[in-house]
Amino acid sequence: MPTLLILFGLRFYFYTRDHEPIHIHVKSSDGEAKFEIEEDLRLVYNNGLKPKDVKLAESILEENKENFIKEWKRVFGE
């Protein structure tokens, strides 16, 4: 499970045996969430992440979206 980034207590990662669509898991000490990032950013589920952390995660995902997609494609192929 490659960790893509750890920032402000949020860990951004995906599983090496993951599936399409392209998505990123975000984990904090409070919980975790999953976001689709391939087209528009979309929260798939939130299990305990505080609302302020969801907003922060969205901002970080938007800022790093291209790099995260590039890493996904490097691991899983085009």
Helices and strands as residue ranges (DSSP letters): E 3-7, E 10-13, E 23-27, E 32-36, E 42-47, H 51-76
